[in-house]
């Protein structure tokens, strides 16, 4: 990473490298709108058909209206599924990319020694001395073999 490249620029570049579709392209947003329209249309169709079936005296008209009302409920459920699929997909795709970026950043900080600093109170780089964990009766564990860092466990 160059010094001129900020964290946000790097994240945007890595998103482009992962070929994650941009939600601004409009295709998912169109499906999301279609799902919302189908939900509303299904509810309106179901309620109006049900009201027609309750206000008529003809059995044939009532059964037809009930059938149309069930079709409206089905349309509303399908619209809800389409809406949920396209609204959650964009969010979860971005969330997964963000998690991947943060995990990569954490790995870089860990490998460069940014997380295991000698000034950390839980770490003891010497393992001996009057202020060491061994003198206080705590067990000293090798936190990172080969680097000389130790961690104290109580």
C-alpha positions as CSV (number, residue, x, y, z in Angstrom):
1,X,0.0,0.0,0.0
2,X,1.4,3.4,-0.9
3,X,1.4,6.2,1.6
4,X,-0.8,8.4,-0.6
5,X,-3.5,5.7,-0.8
6,X,-6.0,6.0,2.0
7,X,-7.9,3.2,3.6
8,X,-11.1,4.1,1.8
9,X,-9.3,4.2,-1.6
10,X,-7.8,0.8,-0.9
11,X,-11.2,-0.6,0.1
12,X,-12.7,0.7,-3.1
13,X,-9.9,-0.8,-5.1
14,X,-10.3,-4.2,-3.4
15,X,-14.0,-4.1,-4.1
16,X,-13.3,-3.6,-7.7
17,X,-10.7,-6.5,-7.7
18,X,-13.4,-8.8,-6.1
19,X,-15.8,-7.9,-9.0
20,X,-18.6,-7.1,-6.6
21,X,-21.4,-5.5,-8.5
22,X,-22.2,-1.9,-7.8
23,X,-25.7,-1.5,-6.4
24,X,-25.9,1.8,-8.3
25,X,-26.1,-0.1,-11.6
26,X,-29.8,-0.3,-11.2
27,X,-30.6,-3.9,-11.9
28,X,-31.1,-5.0,-8.2
29,X,-33.0,-1.8,-7.5
30,X,-35.4,-2.5,-10.3
31,X,-36.1,-6.0,-9.0
32,X,-36.5,-4.6,-5.5
33,X,-39.1,-2.1,-6.8
34,X,-40.9,-4.8,-8.7
35,X,-41.1,-6.9,-5.5
36,X,-42.5,-3.9,-3.6
37,X,-45.1,-3.3,-6.3
38,X,-46.1,-6.9,-6.3
39,X,-46.6,-6.9,-2.5
40,X,-48.8,-3.8,-2.6
41,X,-50.7,-5.1,-5.7
42,X,-51.3,-8.4,-4.0
43,X,-52.6,-6.9,-0.9
44,X,-55.0,-4.5,-2.8
45,X,-56.2,-7.3,-5.0
46,X,-56.7,-9.7,-2.1
47,X,-58.6,-7.2,0.1
48,X,-60.8,-5.9,-2.7
49,X,-61.7,-9.4,-4.0
50,X,-62.5,-10.6,-0.4
51,X,-64.8,-7.6,0.1
52,X,-66.5,-8.3,-3.2
53,X,-67.1,-12.0,-2.2
54,X,-68.6,-10.9,1.1
55,X,-71.0,-8.3,-0.5
56,X,-72.4,-10.4,-3.3
57,X,-75.4,-12.8,-3.1
58,X,-74.3,-14.9,-6.1
59,X,-72.3,-18.0,-5.1
60,X,-70.4,-18.1,-8.4
61,X,-69.2,-14.5,-8.1
62,X,-68.3,-15.1,-4.5
63,X,-66.2,-18.2,-5.3
64,X,-64.5,-16.4,-8.2
65,X,-63.6,-13.5,-5.9
66,X,-62.2,-15.8,-3.2
67,X,-60.0,-17.5,-5.8
68,X,-58.8,-14.1,-7.0
69,X,-58.2,-13.1,-3.4
70,X,-56.0,-16.2,-2.9
71,X,-54.1,-15.3,-6.0
72,X,-53.5,-11.8,-4.5
73,X,-52.1,-13.3,-1.4
74,X,-49.8,-15.5,-3.5
75,X,-48.7,-12.5,-5.5
76,X,-48.0,-10.6,-2.3
77,X,-45.8,-13.5,-0.9
78,X,-43.9,-13.8,-4.1
79,X,-43.3,-10.0,-4.2
80,X,-42.1,-10.1,-0.6
81,X,-39.6,-12.8,-1.4
82,X,-38.3,-10.9,-4.4
83,X,-38.0,-7.7,-2.4
84,X,-36.2,-9.4,0.5
85,X,-33.8,-11.3,-1.8
86,X,-32.6,-8.2,-3.7
87,X,-32.6,-5.9,-0.7
88,X,-30.6,-8.3,1.5
89,X,-28.2,-9.4,-1.2
90,X,-26.7,-6.0,-1.7
91,X,-26.3,-5.4,2.0
92,X,-24.8,-8.8,2.7
93,X,-22.4,-8.7,-0.2
94,X,-21.1,-5.3,1.0
95,X,-20.9,-6.6,4.6
96,X,-18.9,-9.7,3.5
97,X,-16.5,-7.5,1.5
98,X,-16.1,-5.2,4.5
99,X,-15.5,-8.2,6.8
100,X,-12.9,-9.5,4.4
101,X,-11.1,-6.1,4.3
102,X,-11.1,-5.8,8.1
103,X,-9.8,-9.3,8.6
104,X,-7.0,-8.6,6.1
105,X,-6.2,-5.4,7.9
106,X,-6.1,-7.2,11.2
107,X,-3.8,-9.9,9.8
108,X,-1.5,-7.2,8.5
109,X,-1.4,-5.4,11.8
110,X,-0.8,-8.7,13.6
111,X,2.1,-9.7,11.4
112,X,3.7,-6.3,11.5
113,X,3.7,-6.4,15.3
114,X,1.1,-3.7,15.8
115,X,-1.1,-5.9,18.1
116,X,1.7,-7.4,20.2
117,X,3.5,-4.3,21.5
118,X,5.9,-4.5,24.4
119,X,4.0,-1.8,26.3
120,X,0.9,-4.0,26.5
121,X,0.2,-4.9,30.2
122,X,-0.7,-8.5,29.4
123,X,2.6,-9.2,27.6
124,X,6.0,-9.6,29.1
125,X,8.9,-9.6,26.7
126,X,11.6,-10.8,29.2
127,X,9.9,-13.5,31.2
128,X,12.1,-12.8,34.3
129,X,12.9,-10.0,36.7
130,X,11.3,-8.7,39.8
131,X,8.2,-7.3,38.0
132,X,7.7,-10.4,35.8
133,X,4.8,-12.7,35.8
134,X,7.0,-15.6,37.0
135,X,7.9,-13.6,40.2
136,X,4.2,-12.9,40.8
137,X,3.3,-16.6,40.6
138,X,1.6,-16.5,37.1
139,X,2.3,-18.9,34.4
140,X,4.2,-17.5,31.4
141,X,3.1,-18.8,28.0
142,X,5.0,-18.3,24.6
143,X,2.4,-16.1,22.8
144,X,4.3,-16.0,19.5
145,X,7.0,-18.5,19.0
146,X,10.2,-17.2,17.4
147,X,9.5,-13.5,18.1
148,X,10.3,-13.5,21.8
149,X,6.8,-12.4,23.0
150,X,5.2,-14.0,26.0
151,X,1.8,-13.8,27.5
152,X,0.9,-14.2,31.1
153,X,-2.0,-16.5,32.1
154,X,-3.4,-16.4,35.6
